[in-house]
Amino acid sequence: MAKHPPFPRVDFAERPFILFWELTRACALACKHCRAVAQPHAHPDELTHEEAMKLTDDIARLAPPMLVLTGGDPMMRRDVFDIIERASTQGLRVALSPAATPRLLHTDFARLRQAGIVSMSLSLDGATEAQHDRFRGVPHTFERTLQAARMAQQAGIQLQINTTVAHSTLDQIDGFIELMKQIKPDVWSVFVLVPTGRATQDDLPGADDLEQLWHRLESLRGQLPFAIKTTEGHHYRRTLLQAARTGRPAPGHMIPTRDGKGVLFISHTGEIQPSGFLPLTAGNVRTDDLAEVYRTHPIFVTLRDDDALGGKCGQCEYRHICGGSRARAYGISGDMMACEPLCSYIPAALRGQSTPSHPHS
């Protein structure tokens, strides 16, 4: 298996930093907020084995620093090990985002590591067994997730735990933190819900609640045995920079990715999209050149333009490091460049002015 150097700095106009490939939408779970609206069986138009092998080669030529195999449940594809090995032998860092099912627990994790999996992300969306299993829609998912986490750690696979922040989970934050202290993942990824798939606007947390959460997480930096990152919560980066200006330890190198800017998504049927949460299709790997679509399609070019952001995001001094969730802006307003609807921060350029009350202005 190829050895990997530290993550390089990436010109987002040339290639993504992270590429998510949805191998399948087949999954045995029925999660409450599933982006993919996963189904028990594979879609009949899912990429074939031959198409998957060709796509793996195309991805290797594009050379994103990280390739994430996701779903649905990527373990439901029979050729998942073939894809992992083909990608890793061409120098790609490969991460896996499986569902916590009996199928996963019967998988040889040492074989996954040998094939080329360097990290695995598992989801915990309830701080207790009852809360998590209710969220995931299948009993015993909580205990299976904890078992899979232990198996990954024992196999030498880096572990990331993903937790969805929704209106219904905000009151569990203390419980989540205590749970992470027990699990000791390498990274805890706090994902702010996007209204797509099975998730609706009614599930969203409030902007003020998120602001309080960001400050709480920032205050815990250096006190926890794991790193904290956010997904679709880009304004956490702004909180880190604000805190550094008050004498708090400066954050490490932050990679300013967001939907379409350093992030690329390929669906189970080959659609090329800015992210799994921003379902705007710019092409298809069956007919279009992957690299060319990412580099030149107007959707991607626009998303990478920080100065094309609308509303207060476009006037925010933190737009280059944050820029807000383009997926959430689109999911709520229908405009991918509208301002982040779950950010209560007022940019310096707007202070003292009367700002519109509509969150998508």
Secondary structure, 3 states (H helix, E strand, C coil): CCCCCCCCCCCCCCCCCEEEEECCCECCCCCCCCCCCCECCCCCCCCCHHHHHHHHHHHHHHCCCEEEEECCCHHHCCCHHHHHHHHHCCCCCEEECCCCCHHHHCCCHHHHHHHCEEEEEEECCCCCHHHHHHHHCCCCHHHHHHHHHHHHHHCCCEEEEEEEECCCCHHHHHHHHHHHHHHCCCEEEEEECCCCCCCCHHHCCCHHHHHHHHHHHHHCCCCCCCEEEEECCCHHHHHHHHHHCCCCCCCCCCCCCECCEEEEEECCCCEEECECCECCCCEECCCCCHHHHHHHCHHHHHHCCHHHCCHHHHHCCCCCCCCCCHHHHHHHHCCCCCCCCCCCCCCHHHCCCCCCCCCCC
